[in-house]
Amino acid sequence: MSYLQFAYLAARRGDIKQHKGNMIGLYVGGLLSAGSFTFAPGRLLHSSLFL
């Protein structure tokens, strides 16, 4: 099962604390993965930061 499914099931059970934690984790994880691909070699930001 994915974290999104866990978040959905937690919301359906009424476990708001668990649902909130899952959703924050999904959001932060998405930002970190997108950020890591942004600084991959060959990208514009990589070449401007790592001369």
PyMOL Python script that loads the backbone (N, CA, C, O; Angstrom):
from pymol import cmd

cmd.read_pdbstr("""\
ATOM      1  N   MET A   1       0.834  -1.188   0.000  1.00  0.00           N
ATOM      2  CA  MET A   1       0.000   0.000   0.000  1.00  0.00           C
ATOM      3  C   MET A   1       0.875   1.246   0.000  1.00  0.00           C
ATOM      4  O   MET A   1       1.959   1.267   0.583  1.00  0.00           O
ATOM      5  N   SER A   2       0.386   2.269  -0.658  1.00  0.00           N
ATOM      6  CA  SER A   2       1.127   3.524  -0.702  1.00  0.00           C
ATOM      7  C   SER A   2       0.741   4.418   0.474  1.00  0.00           C
ATOM      8  O   SER A   2      -0.251   4.179   1.163  1.00  0.00           O
ATOM      9  N   TYR A   3       1.542   5.441   0.680  1.00  0.00           N
ATOM     10  CA  TYR A   3       1.262   6.375   1.771  1.00  0.00           C
ATOM     11  C   TYR A   3      -0.052   7.116   1.542  1.00  0.00           C
ATOM     12  O   TYR A   3      -0.744   7.472   2.496  1.00  0.00           O
ATOM     13  N   LEU A   4      -0.393   7.345   0.286  1.00  0.00           N
ATOM     14  CA  LEU A   4      -1.655   8.004  -0.018  1.00  0.00           C
ATOM     15  C   LEU A   4      -2.834   7.139   0.400  1.00  0.00           C
ATOM     16  O   LEU A   4      -3.830   7.652   0.910  1.00  0.00           O
ATOM     17  N   GLN A   5      -2.731   5.847   0.191  1.00  0.00           N
ATOM     18  CA  GLN A   5      -3.793   4.936   0.625  1.00  0.00           C
ATOM     19  C   GLN A   5      -3.887   4.895   2.148  1.00  0.00           C
ATOM     20  O   GLN A   5      -4.985   4.855   2.702  1.00  0.00           O
ATOM     21  N   PHE A   6      -2.739   4.903   2.826  1.00  0.00           N
ATOM     22  CA  PHE A   6      -2.756   4.945   4.287  1.00  0.00           C
ATOM     23  C   PHE A   6      -3.410   6.224   4.789  1.00  0.00           C
ATOM     24  O   PHE A   6      -4.163   6.204   5.763  1.00  0.00           O
ATOM     25  N   ALA A   7      -3.119   7.333   4.121  1.00  0.00           N
ATOM     26  CA  ALA A   7      -3.715   8.614   4.516  1.00  0.00           C
ATOM     27  C   ALA A   7      -5.221   8.585   4.324  1.00  0.00           C
ATOM     28  O   ALA A   7      -5.966   9.071   5.175  1.00  0.00           O
ATOM     29  N   TYR A   8      -5.670   8.026   3.225  1.00  0.00           N
ATOM     30  CA  TYR A   8      -7.104   7.929   2.955  1.00  0.00           C
ATOM     31  C   TYR A   8      -7.808   7.062   3.994  1.00  0.00           C
ATOM     32  O   TYR A   8      -8.867   7.424   4.507  1.00  0.00           O
ATOM     33  N   LEU A   9      -7.211   5.922   4.294  1.00  0.00           N
ATOM     34  CA  LEU A   9      -7.832   5.019   5.270  1.00  0.00           C
ATOM     35  C   LEU A   9      -7.850   5.628   6.664  1.00  0.00           C
ATOM     36  O   LEU A   9      -8.807   5.439   7.416  1.00  0.00           O
ATOM     37  N   ALA A  10      -6.802   6.354   7.010  1.00  0.00           N
ATOM     38  CA  ALA A  10      -6.775   7.018   8.311  1.00  0.00           C
ATOM     39  C   ALA A  10      -7.883   8.062   8.399  1.00  0.00           C
ATOM     40  O   ALA A  10      -8.528   8.197   9.438  1.00  0.00           O
ATOM     41  N   ALA A  11      -8.105   8.798   7.319  1.00  0.00           N
ATOM     42  CA  ALA A  11      -9.177   9.796   7.310  1.00  0.00           C
ATOM     43  C   ALA A  11     -10.540   9.116   7.418  1.00  0.00           C
ATOM     44  O   ALA A  11     -11.423   9.610   8.118  1.00  0.00           O
ATOM     45  N   ARG A  12     -10.716   8.001   6.739  1.00  0.00           N
ATOM     46  CA  ARG A  12     -11.984   7.276   6.805  1.00  0.00           C
ATOM     47  C   ARG A  12     -12.244   6.729   8.210  1.00  0.00           C
ATOM     48  O   ARG A  12     -13.391   6.673   8.653  1.00  0.00           O
ATOM     49  N   ARG A  13     -11.169   6.323   8.919  1.00  0.00           N
ATOM     50  CA  ARG A  13     -11.317   5.820  10.289  1.00  0.00           C
ATOM     51  C   ARG A  13     -11.528   6.946  11.286  1.00  0.00           C
ATOM     52  O   ARG A  13     -11.941   6.707  12.420  1.00  0.00           O
ATOM     53  N   GLY A  14     -11.245   8.174  10.867  1.00  0.00           N
ATOM     54  CA  GLY A  14     -11.356   9.307  11.771  1.00  0.00           C
ATOM     55  C   GLY A  14     -10.089   9.590  12.541  1.00  0.00           C
ATOM     56  O   GLY A  14     -10.099  10.383  13.482  1.00  0.00           O
ATOM     57  N   ASP A  15      -8.997   8.954  12.156  1.00  0.00           N
ATOM     58  CA  ASP A  15      -7.706   9.165  12.814  1.00  0.00           C
ATOM     59  C   ASP A  15      -7.021  10.368  12.169  1.00  0.00           C
ATOM     60  O   ASP A  15      -6.161  10.220  11.300  1.00  0.00           O
ATOM     61  N   ILE A  16      -7.415  11.550  12.607  1.00  0.00           N
ATOM     62  CA  ILE A  16      -6.957  12.783  11.981  1.00  0.00           C
ATOM     63  C   ILE A  16      -5.458  12.995  12.194  1.00  0.00           C
ATOM     64  O   ILE A  16      -4.772  13.495  11.303  1.00  0.00           O
ATOM     65  N   LYS A  17      -4.952  12.622  13.355  1.00  0.00           N
ATOM     66  CA  LYS A  17      -3.518  12.792  13.625  1.00  0.00           C
ATOM     67  C   LYS A  17      -2.684  11.964  12.642  1.00  0.00           C
ATOM     68  O   LYS A  17      -1.700  12.461  12.094  1.00  0.00           O
ATOM     69  N   GLN A  18      -3.069  10.717  12.419  1.00  0.00           N
ATOM     70  CA  GLN A  18      -2.352   9.856  11.475  1.00  0.00           C
ATOM     71  C   GLN A  18      -2.499  10.385  10.046  1.00  0.00           C
ATOM     72  O   GLN A  18      -1.533  10.392   9.282  1.00  0.00           O
ATOM     73  N   HIS A  19      -3.690  10.818   9.693  1.00  0.00           N
ATOM     74  CA  HIS A  19      -3.934  11.351   8.361  1.00  0.00           C
ATOM     75  C   HIS A  19      -3.074  12.595   8.113  1.00  0.00           C
ATOM     76  O   HIS A  19      -2.468  12.739   7.051  1.00  0.00           O
ATOM     77  N   LYS A  20      -3.028  13.476   9.090  1.00  0.00           N
ATOM     78  CA  LYS A  20      -2.235  14.704   8.970  1.00  0.00           C
ATOM     79  C   LYS A  20      -0.754  14.370   8.800  1.00  0.00           C
ATOM     80  O   LYS A  20      -0.073  14.968   7.966  1.00  0.00           O
ATOM     81  N   GLY A  21      -0.258  13.427   9.581  1.00  0.00           N
ATOM     82  CA  GLY A  21       1.145  13.023   9.461  1.00  0.00           C
ATOM     83  C   GLY A  21       1.459  12.435   8.099  1.00  0.00           C
ATOM     84  O   GLY A  21       2.502  12.729   7.516  1.00  0.00           O
ATOM     85  N   ASN A  22       0.559  11.604   7.589  1.00  0.00           N
ATOM     86  CA  ASN A  22       0.764  11.018   6.262  1.00  0.00           C
ATOM     87  C   ASN A  22       0.775  12.087   5.179  1.00  0.00           C
ATOM     88  O   ASN A  22       1.613  12.049   4.278  1.00  0.00           O
ATOM     89  N   MET A  23      -0.143  13.036   5.259  1.00  0.00           N
ATOM     90  CA  MET A  23      -0.221  14.065   4.233  1.00  0.00           C
ATOM     91  C   MET A  23       0.988  15.001   4.275  1.00  0.00           C
ATOM     92  O   MET A  23       1.480  15.415   3.226  1.00  0.00           O
ATOM     93  N   ILE A  24       1.465  15.335   5.459  1.00  0.00           N
ATOM     94  CA  ILE A  24       2.670  16.168   5.568  1.00  0.00           C
ATOM     95  C   ILE A  24       3.871  15.408   5.008  1.00  0.00           C
ATOM     96  O   ILE A  24       4.701  15.989   4.309  1.00  0.00           O
ATOM     97  N   GLY A  25       3.965  14.124   5.309  1.00  0.00           N
ATOM     98  CA  GLY A  25       5.055  13.314   4.771  1.00  0.00           C
ATOM     99  C   GLY A  25       5.023  13.225   3.258  1.00  0.00           C
ATOM    100  O   GLY A  25       6.069  13.285   2.611  1.00  0.00           O
ATOM    101  N   LEU A  26       3.836  13.082   2.684  1.00  0.00           N
ATOM    102  CA  LEU A  26       3.710  13.043   1.232  1.00  0.00           C
ATOM    103  C   LEU A  26       4.136  14.370   0.613  1.00  0.00           C
ATOM    104  O   LEU A  26       4.818  14.388  -0.411  1.00  0.00           O
ATOM    105  N   TYR A  27       3.742  15.467   1.222  1.00  0.00           N
ATOM    106  CA  TYR A  27       4.071  16.791   0.700  1.00  0.00           C
ATOM    107  C   TYR A  27       5.575  17.041   0.751  1.00  0.00           C
ATOM    108  O   TYR A  27       6.177  17.462  -0.237  1.00  0.00           O
ATOM    109  N   VAL A  28       6.173  16.781   1.904  1.00  0.00           N
ATOM    110  CA  VAL A  28       7.615  17.011   2.069  1.00  0.00           C
ATOM    111  C   VAL A  28       8.407  16.059   1.176  1.00  0.00           C
ATOM    112  O   VAL A  28       9.392  16.466   0.561  1.00  0.00           O
ATOM    113  N   GLY A  29       7.991  14.812   1.100  1.00  0.00           N
ATOM    114  CA  GLY A  29       8.677  13.860   0.235  1.00  0.00           C
ATOM    115  C   GLY A  29       8.620  14.260  -1.229  1.00  0.00           C
ATOM    116  O   GLY A  29       9.596  14.086  -1.959  1.00  0.00           O
ATOM    117  N   GLY A  30       7.497  14.788  -1.658  1.00  0.00           N
ATOM    118  CA  GLY A  30       7.364  15.265  -3.027  1.00  0.00           C
ATOM    119  C   GLY A  30       8.276  16.441  -3.305  1.00  0.00           C
ATOM    120  O   GLY A  30       8.883  16.530  -4.372  1.00  0.00           O
ATOM    121  N   LEU A  31       8.372  17.349  -2.339  1.00  0.00           N
ATOM    122  CA  LEU A  31       9.260  18.496  -2.511  1.00  0.00           C
ATOM    123  C   LEU A  31      10.720  18.064  -2.583  1.00  0.00           C
ATOM    124  O   LEU A  31      11.487  18.590  -3.389  1.00  0.00           O
ATOM    125  N   LEU A  32      11.102  17.112  -1.746  1.00  0.00           N
ATOM    126  CA  LEU A  32      12.494  16.655  -1.747  1.00  0.00           C
ATOM    127  C   LEU A  32      12.842  15.928  -3.040  1.00  0.00           C
ATOM    128  O   LEU A  32      13.930  16.119  -3.584  1.00  0.00           O
ATOM    129  N   SER A  33      11.934  15.099  -3.534  1.00  0.00           N
ATOM    130  CA  SER A  33      12.236  14.375  -4.770  1.00  0.00           C
ATOM    131  C   SER A  33      12.279  15.329  -5.963  1.00  0.00           C
ATOM    132  O   SER A  33      13.143  15.183  -6.827  1.00  0.00           O
ATOM    133  N   ALA A  34      11.372  16.295  -6.028  1.00  0.00           N
ATOM    134  CA  ALA A  34      11.398  17.271  -7.116  1.00  0.00           C
ATOM    135  C   ALA A  34      12.658  18.122  -7.035  1.00  0.00           C
ATOM    136  O   ALA A  34      13.258  18.436  -8.063  1.00  0.00           O
ATOM    137  N   GLY A  35      13.063  18.496  -5.832  1.00  0.00           N
ATOM    138  CA  GLY A  35      14.265  19.289  -5.664  1.00  0.00           C
ATOM    139  C   GLY A  35      15.521  18.538  -6.053  1.00  0.00           C
ATOM    140  O   GLY A  35      16.453  19.123  -6.604  1.00  0.00           O
ATOM    141  N   SER A  36      15.550  17.253  -5.771  1.00  0.00           N
ATOM    142  CA  SER A  36      16.738  16.476  -6.130  1.00  0.00           C
ATOM    143  C   SER A  36      16.878  16.358  -7.646  1.00  0.00           C
ATOM    144  O   SER A  36      17.998  16.377  -8.156  1.00  0.00           O
ATOM    145  N   PHE A  37      15.779  16.239  -8.372  1.00  0.00           N
ATOM    146  CA  PHE A  37      15.859  16.179  -9.830  1.00  0.00           C
ATOM    147  C   PHE A  37      16.194  17.540 -10.433  1.00  0.00           C
ATOM    148  O   PHE A  37      16.764  17.611 -11.521  1.00  0.00           O
ATOM    149  N   THR A  38      15.845  18.615  -9.737  1.00  0.00           N
ATOM    150  CA  THR A  38      16.155  19.955 -10.229  1.00  0.00           C
ATOM    151  C   THR A  38      17.657  20.187 -10.264  1.00  0.00           C
ATOM    152  O   THR A  38      18.155  20.865 -11.163  1.00  0.00           O
ATOM    153  N   PHE A  39      18.384  19.638  -9.304  1.00  0.00           N
ATOM    154  CA  PHE A  39      19.832  19.857  -9.225  1.00  0.00           C
ATOM    155  C   PHE A  39      20.630  18.716  -9.838  1.00  0.00           C
ATOM    156  O   PHE A  39      21.818  18.575  -9.549  1.00  0.00           O
ATOM    157  N   ALA A  40      20.009  17.904 -10.673  1.00  0.00           N
ATOM    158  CA  ALA A  40      20.715  16.802 -11.334  1.00  0.00           C
ATOM    159  C   ALA A  40      21.722  17.363 -12.332  1.00  0.00           C
ATOM    160  O   ALA A  40      21.497  18.431 -12.901  1.00  0.00           O
ATOM    161  N   PRO A  41      22.824  16.660 -12.549  1.00  0.00           N
ATOM    162  CA  PRO A  41      23.820  17.127 -13.522  1.00  0.00           C
ATOM    163  C   PRO A  41      23.203  17.307 -14.911  1.00  0.00           C
ATOM    164  O   PRO A  41      22.391  16.496 -15.358  1.00  0.00           O
ATOM    165  N   GLY A  42      23.603  18.375 -15.572  1.00  0.00           N
ATOM    166  CA  GLY A  42      23.073  18.674 -16.891  1.00  0.00           C
ATOM    167  C   GLY A  42      21.917  19.659 -16.860  1.00  0.00           C
ATOM    168  O   GLY A  42      21.495  20.148 -17.908  1.00  0.00           O
ATOM    169  N   ARG A  43      21.402  19.956 -15.681  1.00  0.00           N
ATOM    170  CA  ARG A  43      20.300  20.915 -15.558  1.00  0.00           C
ATOM    171  C   ARG A  43      20.859  22.319 -15.354  1.00  0.00           C
ATOM    172  O   ARG A  43      22.011  22.487 -14.953  1.00  0.00           O
ATOM    173  N   LEU A  44      20.035  23.320 -15.632  1.00  0.00           N
ATOM    174  CA  LEU A  44      20.476  24.712 -15.558  1.00  0.00           C
ATOM    175  C   LEU A  44      20.871  25.103 -14.152  1.00  0.00           C
ATOM    176  O   LEU A  44      21.909  25.741 -13.972  1.00  0.00           O
ATOM    177  N   LEU A  45      20.079  24.743 -13.135  1.00  0.00           N
ATOM    178  CA  LEU A  45      20.420  25.102 -11.767  1.00  0.00           C
ATOM    179  C   LEU A  45      21.699  24.435 -11.303  1.00  0.00           C
ATOM    180  O   LEU A  45      22.472  25.034 -10.556  1.00  0.00           O
ATOM    181  N   HIS A  46      21.935  23.205 -11.733  1.00  0.00           N
ATOM    182  CA  HIS A  46      23.170  22.513 -11.357  1.00  0.00           C
ATOM    183  C   HIS A  46      24.381  23.245 -11.919  1.00  0.00           C
ATOM    184  O   HIS A  46      25.380  23.437 -11.227  1.00  0.00           O
ATOM    185  N   SER A  47      24.282  23.648 -13.176  1.00  0.00           N
ATOM    186  CA  SER A  47      25.432  24.312 -13.799  1.00  0.00           C
ATOM    187  C   SER A  47      25.663  25.714 -13.232  1.00  0.00           C
ATOM    188  O   SER A  47      26.795  26.196 -13.221  1.00  0.00           O
ATOM    189  N   SER A  48      24.598  26.375 -12.760  1.00  0.00           N
ATOM    190  CA  SER A  48      24.790  27.712 -12.210  1.00  0.00           C
ATOM    191  C   SER A  48      25.290  27.672 -10.760  1.00  0.00           C
ATOM    192  O   SER A  48      25.984  28.597 -10.338  1.00  0.00           O
ATOM    193  N   LEU A  49      24.965  26.648  -9.999  1.00  0.00           N
ATOM    194  CA  LEU A  49      25.411  26.567  -8.611  1.00  0.00           C
ATOM    195  C   LEU A  49      26.757  25.868  -8.457  1.00  0.00           C
ATOM    196  O   LEU A  49      27.569  26.257  -7.618  1.00  0.00           O
ATOM    197  N   PHE A  50      26.991  24.847  -9.258  1.00  0.00           N
ATOM    198  CA  PHE A  50      28.231  24.071  -9.142  1.00  0.00           C
ATOM    199  C   PHE A  50      29.084  24.348 -10.388  1.00  0.00           C
ATOM    200  O   PHE A  50      29.095  23.574 -11.346  1.00  0.00           O
ATOM    201  N   LEU A  51      29.782  25.455 -10.337  1.00  0.00           N
ATOM    202  CA  LEU A  51      30.581  25.874 -11.510  1.00  0.00           C
ATOM    203  C   LEU A  51      31.649  24.905 -11.743  1.00  0.00           C
ATOM    204  O   LEU A  51      32.435  25.065 -12.676  1.00  0.00           O
TER     205      LEU A  51
END
""", "prot")
cmd.dss("prot")
cmd.show_as("cartoon", "prot")
cmd.util.cbc("prot")
cmd.orient("prot")
